[in-house]
C-alpha cells in the first residue's frame, strides 16, 4: 500500500486498510467535527427531502416529525399534499383517495378526502358483495 497523509495532523502514515485516510483514533475524533474535509458527514442523511416509490407504487417522503411517520420516518406524499390543502392534519378516520387510480399522481385535483369506510367500499371488488358468509360473519368455503 501507499503512504497517506492525515488531513487532521498532516503526518504521513501507512494505512492498515485501503479506505483508511486518518492516522489515529484521536485524529478521527477531531475530524468528525470538521467541515470541508474529505469524508466529512453532513449531519442528517441526505434523504431528508428525498422521495421514493415504495413496493406498492406510492410515493413516500422523509418526514421524521410527522405523527403518521412509519419506522423509516416516511409518510405518503398524497397525505402531505392533502394536509397542506386543507390546512390541518388528517383526523384518525380519514384517508386520501386517488380519483384516477394512478398512485403517483398527487395533484390536488386527483386527490379526495374520504372516511375509511367509504374508501373501503369504493375499492371492494364487485364479486365480494355476493360471497356467502356464515353465522359468525366469516367467509364460507
N, C-alpha and C positions, 0 to 999 in steps of 0.2 A: 504494500500500500504506500501511497504517497504521504508525505508530511503535510499537515494542515496548520493554518494559523487561526488561533482562537479569536473571535470577533470581540470578546469582552476584555481580555487581558493582553492580547496581541502576542502571546507566546506561541512558539512553534511546537507542535506535539505530534505523536504518532497515534492515529485513531485506532481503536480496537474493533470498530465496525465501519463499514463503508459509508454509512449515513451520518456518522458522528461528526459534528462540526464545532463542538465546545469541549474544552480540555478537561474540566473537572466539575464536580457537583456544585461547588461554591460559585463557579462562573455561570453555571446553568441557572442557579437561583437568582443571580444578579441579572442574567439575560432575560428571564421571564417577565421582568418589569420594564424592559426597554422597548421602544418602538423603532421602526425603520431599520431593523436588523434582520438578516436572513433567518427565517424560521420563527419569527415572532407571530404569536397567535392573537387575533383581534377580538378579544373578549368573547362575546356571544358568537354562536355559529352563524355563518353567512346565510343559513336557511331562514333567517328572521322574516324576510318578506318573500320567500320562495313559495311558489305554488306548484303543486304536483298533482298528478292524476292517480287516484287510488285504484285498487283492484276491481272495484265496482263501476269505475268510469266517472266518478265525481271529482271535481277539483277541490283540493284541500289546501289551506294556507296555515303557516305557523302563527299561532296566536296564544302565547303562554298564559296570559292573564284573563282569557275569556272563560266564563263559568262552564261552557259546554265543551271545552277543550278535552281531547282524549289523552291517552298515555304519551303520545308523541307530541303533545301540546299543539295539536292542529284542530282546525274547525272547517266545516264546509264553506266554500266561498259563497254559495247561494244564500246561506244563513246570514253571512256578513252583509251581503248586498241588501237583503230584506230588512235587516235591523237598521241599516243606515237610512233606508227609505221611510220606514215607519217612525224612526226616531226613538226607539226603545229596544230592549232585549225581548226575545221571544218568550212567551209565557210557557209553563210546563206542558200544556195540552196542545200547543200549536206546532205546525210544521210547514215547510215551504215546498210547494209543488211546481215542477217544470211543466208548463202547459203543453209544449210541443213534444215532450218526451226526450229531448236531447239534453243529456246530463251536464254537458259543458257549456250550454247556452245560458249564461247567468245575467242576461239583460233583464231589467225590471219589468219590461213588457211581457216577458216569458214566465215570470215568477208569480205565484199566487199563494197567499197565506190561508191555510186551512186548519181545521181541527183534525186530530189524528183519526177519529172515526170516519169522517168524510173522506180523508185521504186514502184510508184503507179500502173503503168501498169503491173508490174510483179505480184502484189497482187490482181489485179482486177479479179473477178470471170468470167469464160467464158460466163456464161449466161447473164451477164450485157452488153456484147457487142451487143446483139440483142434486147435489150429493146427499145421500141419506145419512142421518145421524141416529145414534142410539139414545136411550133414556138419559144418559149422562152428558149428552151433547158432543160425544166423540164421534168421529167419522167411522161409519160401519164399513166392514170389508165386503 
